[in-house]
Amino acid sequence: MTERRHYAHTLLLLGGNEGDVRSNGAFIVAELSKFYHVERMSAWYSSPAWGFEGPDFLNAVVELSQVGDVELLLERCLDLELRLGRERSGSGYSNRPMDVDILYVEDLVINSENLTVPHPKIPERRFTLVPLNEHWSERVHPVLGLTQKELLDECKDESVVTRVDE
């Protein structure tokens, strides 16, 4: 019998711009905590819609541990998005109550039909890099060899990302 590996450091980005995004995020975290250990979470950050015109987004990063099957985590995240009313359009970016992106799974590089890890757009998105730098600034991108701080310093996205205090 093979031993199942549990990944200690899995980072997700939560984001949305419809409805009560913080409550939706709390729902996602509560549901995921039934299967995984939630290590910590960044603050929420506000930023303009990226890739389309729409209301501002709120985004936060969540760290999970005890993730054994990354594809199952992806299925659970997609199911939770749907339960919150997410409608996927084939035409790119759109408004949404909640989106969950798997950013990193330890130092793994995954290129499957359904999942790419690390998330390929991390270096391009200030709204991802700013919350990542709250707790994980020294985490090294396993493909680029740069820390999150270095990625943020080099990011060409000039969007204003603002911490939203409670």
C-alpha positions as CSV (number, residue, x, y, z in Angstrom):
1,M,0.0,0.0,0.0
2,T,1.4,3.4,-1.0
3,E,1.5,6.2,1.5
4,R,-0.5,9.2,0.6
5,R,1.4,12.4,0.7
6,H,-0.1,15.4,2.5
7,Y,1.1,18.8,1.3
8,A,1.8,21.2,4.0
9,H,1.7,24.5,2.1
10,T,-1.1,25.0,-0.4
11,L,-2.0,28.6,-1.2
12,L,-5.3,29.6,-2.7
13,L,-6.5,33.0,-3.9
14,L,-10.1,33.9,-3.1
15,G,-11.7,36.7,-5.0
16,G,-15.0,38.1,-6.0
17,N,-16.9,41.3,-6.8
18,E,-20.6,40.4,-6.4
19,G,-22.6,40.1,-3.2
20,D,-21.0,39.8,0.2
21,V,-17.5,38.7,-0.9
22,R,-16.2,38.4,2.7
23,S,-19.1,36.2,3.7
24,N,-18.6,34.1,0.6
25,G,-14.9,33.8,1.5
26,A,-15.8,32.8,5.0
27,F,-18.1,30.1,3.6
28,I,-15.3,28.8,1.3
29,V,-12.8,28.6,4.2
30,A,-15.4,26.9,6.5
31,E,-16.2,24.3,3.9
32,L,-12.6,23.6,3.0
33,S,-11.7,23.4,6.8
34,K,-13.9,20.2,6.8
35,F,-11.2,18.5,4.7
36,Y,-8.0,20.5,5.3
37,H,-6.3,22.4,8.0
38,V,-6.5,26.2,7.5
39,E,-3.1,27.5,8.5
40,R,-3.7,31.2,8.0
41,M,-5.3,33.8,5.8
42,S,-4.2,37.2,4.6
43,A,-6.4,40.3,5.0
44,W,-8.8,41.2,2.2
45,Y,-7.6,43.6,-0.5
46,S,-9.6,45.7,-2.9
47,S,-8.5,46.2,-6.5
48,P,-10.1,47.2,-9.8
49,A,-11.5,44.4,-12.0
50,W,-8.7,42.9,-14.0
51,G,-9.2,42.1,-17.7
52,F,-12.6,43.6,-18.0
53,E,-14.7,46.6,-16.8
54,G,-16.7,45.9,-13.6
55,P,-17.0,46.6,-9.9
56,D,-13.8,46.4,-7.7
57,F,-12.8,42.9,-6.4
58,L,-11.9,41.8,-3.0
59,N,-9.1,39.2,-2.8
60,A,-7.4,37.2,0.0
61,V,-4.9,34.3,0.2
62,V,-5.6,31.3,2.3
63,E,-3.0,28.7,3.3
64,L,-4.1,25.1,3.7
65,S,-2.2,22.0,4.8
66,Q,-3.1,18.3,4.8
67,V,-4.0,18.5,1.1
68,G,-3.6,14.9,-0.2
69,D,-5.2,15.0,-3.7
70,V,-4.8,18.3,-5.5
71,E,-7.3,17.4,-8.2
72,L,-9.9,16.7,-5.5
73,L,-9.1,20.1,-4.0
74,L,-9.7,21.6,-7.4
75,E,-13.1,19.8,-7.7
76,R,-14.1,21.0,-4.3
77,C,-13.2,24.6,-5.1
78,L,-15.1,24.5,-8.3
79,D,-18.2,23.0,-6.5
80,L,-18.0,25.7,-3.9
81,E,-17.9,28.4,-6.5
82,L,-21.0,27.0,-8.2
83,R,-22.8,26.7,-4.8
84,L,-22.2,30.5,-4.4
85,G,-23.7,31.2,-7.8
86,R,-20.6,31.4,-10.0
87,E,-21.4,31.3,-13.7
88,R,-18.5,30.6,-16.0
89,S,-18.6,32.3,-19.4
90,G,-16.5,31.0,-22.2
91,S,-15.5,34.5,-23.1
92,G,-13.0,35.3,-20.4
93,Y,-13.3,37.4,-17.3
94,S,-16.6,38.4,-15.7
95,N,-18.2,39.5,-12.5
96,R,-18.4,36.7,-9.9
97,P,-19.5,36.1,-6.3
98,M,-16.3,34.0,-5.7
99,D,-13.4,32.6,-7.6
100,V,-10.9,30.2,-6.1
101,D,-7.5,29.8,-7.7
102,I,-4.9,27.3,-6.6
103,L,-1.7,29.3,-6.6
104,Y,0.9,27.0,-5.1
105,V,1.1,23.4,-3.8
106,E,4.4,23.4,-1.9
107,D,7.1,23.5,-4.6
108,L,5.2,21.3,-7.1
109,V,4.9,22.1,-10.8
110,I,1.6,20.6,-12.1
111,N,0.6,20.8,-15.8
112,S,-2.5,18.6,-16.2
113,E,-5.6,19.0,-18.4
114,N,-7.5,20.7,-15.5
115,L,-4.8,22.4,-13.5
116,T,-1.6,24.4,-13.8
117,V,0.4,25.0,-10.6
118,P,1.9,27.4,-9.9
119,H,-0.9,29.5,-11.2
120,P,0.6,30.9,-14.5
121,K,-0.7,34.5,-14.0
122,I,0.9,35.1,-10.5
123,P,3.7,37.3,-11.8
124,E,1.2,39.5,-13.8
125,R,-1.3,40.2,-11.1
126,R,-0.7,42.8,-8.3
127,F,-4.0,41.7,-6.7
128,T,-2.5,38.3,-6.2
129,L,1.0,39.4,-5.2
130,V,0.1,42.0,-2.6
131,P,-1.8,39.5,-0.4
132,L,0.8,36.9,-1.0
133,N,3.4,39.3,0.4
134,E,1.5,39.6,3.6
135,H,2.7,36.2,5.0
136,W,4.6,34.5,2.2
137,S,7.0,37.2,0.8
138,E,10.0,34.8,1.0
139,R,8.2,31.9,-0.7
140,V,10.1,31.1,-3.9
141,H,8.3,30.5,-7.2
142,P,9.4,27.0,-8.2
143,V,9.6,27.8,-11.9
144,L,10.9,31.4,-11.9
145,G,13.2,31.1,-8.8
146,L,12.0,34.5,-7.5
147,T,10.4,35.3,-4.1
148,Q,6.9,36.7,-4.0
149,K,8.6,40.0,-2.9
150,E,10.8,40.0,-6.0
151,L,7.8,39.1,-8.2
152,L,5.9,42.1,-6.7
153,D,8.8,44.4,-7.3
154,E,9.0,43.3,-10.9
155,C,5.2,43.3,-11.6
156,K,4.2,45.5,-14.4
157,D,0.6,45.7,-13.3
158,E,0.0,49.2,-12.0
159,S,-3.4,48.6,-10.4
160,V,-3.9,50.0,-7.0
161,V,-4.4,47.3,-4.4
162,T,-5.6,48.5,-1.0
163,R,-5.9,46.5,2.2
164,V,-9.5,46.5,3.5
165,D,-9.5,46.6,7.3
166,E,-12.5,45.1,9.2
